[in-house]
Amino acid sequence: MKIAAFDTSSKALTLAILEDETLLAQMTLNIKKNHSITLMPAIDFLMNSLDMKPTDLDRIVVAQGPGSYTGLRIAVATAKTLAHTLQIELVGVSSLLALVPESTAGLAVPIMDARRNNVYAGFYQSGQAVRPEGHLPFAEVLAIAGAADQPVTFVGETAAFAEQIREQLPQAVICPTLPDAAAIGRLSLQLPAQSVHDFVPNYLKRVEAEENWLKTHEAAKDSYIKRL
């Protein structure tokens, strides 16, 4: 199975082409660029470098969220368009799980900065979620991790939270990581294809404009999206 996997849920853009578990080519850019401009040229570049055509692909794999609203919309729209046009499989993988190195022992806590000392956080052991991912105050993440009766490793966007981790959990390992498109592609081999029509980003949190709107409207009686 030939797979194109990509993640634009954060500042970094990562893209990989695989054949089953074998990595054929990979590109990661950790610079602030407009993913809507760079993603498709990056896909074209890797495909051309491998003398592959889009019709050679069997599956599109995308980091489905959480993460940047704009980045997720770009990735998901691109993935759905490619899967629909090429009539191939589409699979979504957690953007947080994509931050966890396979060799991580104990409890892995991938985090993404969600501003105001909040994070998107996951809690994984041996690649399996031990509790649901969430949009949480970082103090709550520290409390959950501190209650774990095993080694804890924080991965992902750790730089802004390293001092708090060292103060509260001095025994925890801090390992900043970037999303890994090759890992996303390999993870997808364990997952079934999803409906292209029903596929949506996993934001985990409402956009700020919707939260402000809901302060003066009842969510059950009206819809922010329909109203706008």
C-alpha positions, 0 to 999 in steps of 0.5 A: 500500500502506497501512502501519502501522510501529512500534518499541518496542525502546528507551525511545522509541516511534515510530509511522508510517502511510504509503501506499507511501513517502509519510508520512501521520502520525508520532508519536515519544515519547522518554520512559520510558513503559510501551509496552504501555499507550501503543502501541495508543492511539497507533495508534488516535490516528493512524488516527483522525486520518487517518480510517482504519480498521484494515481499510484497512491492507495491511501491519504493519511492526515493529522486530524487534530487537535491543533491550529484551526487554520492548519487543521482546515488546510490539512483536512481540506487537502486530504479530502480533496485528494482522497475524493479525486483519486478515489482512494482511502482516507484515514485520520490520526491524532496530531498528539499521538504523532508527537510521541516517539515509538520508544517512549517508556511509561506515560507519554504526555504529548502537549501542544500550546493552546495559549493562556497556559492551556494545552491540548494534551494526550496521555499515552502508554505503549501507543494507546490512550489511557484517558481522552485527549483534551483542551486543559489548563496545564496545571490539570495536566501536571496533576494527572501526570503527577498521579501516574505511578510510572515514569512520565515523559512530556513530548511535543511543544514543551518549551513554554512549559518546561519550567513548570514541569521541573518545579512540579515534577522534577523526575519527569523527562522533557523531550521536545518533539516535532510531528512525524509524518512517517509515524502518522503513516505507519499508525494508519496501517492499524486503522480502517478507512473513514468516510470522506464525506463525514471526515472533519477536524478534531478541534477539541475546543470551540473557536474563540468567536463561537465561545463569545457568541455562546455567552449570549445565546443558548447552544441548544436553541440556535447554531453559531454556524447556521446563524453566521 
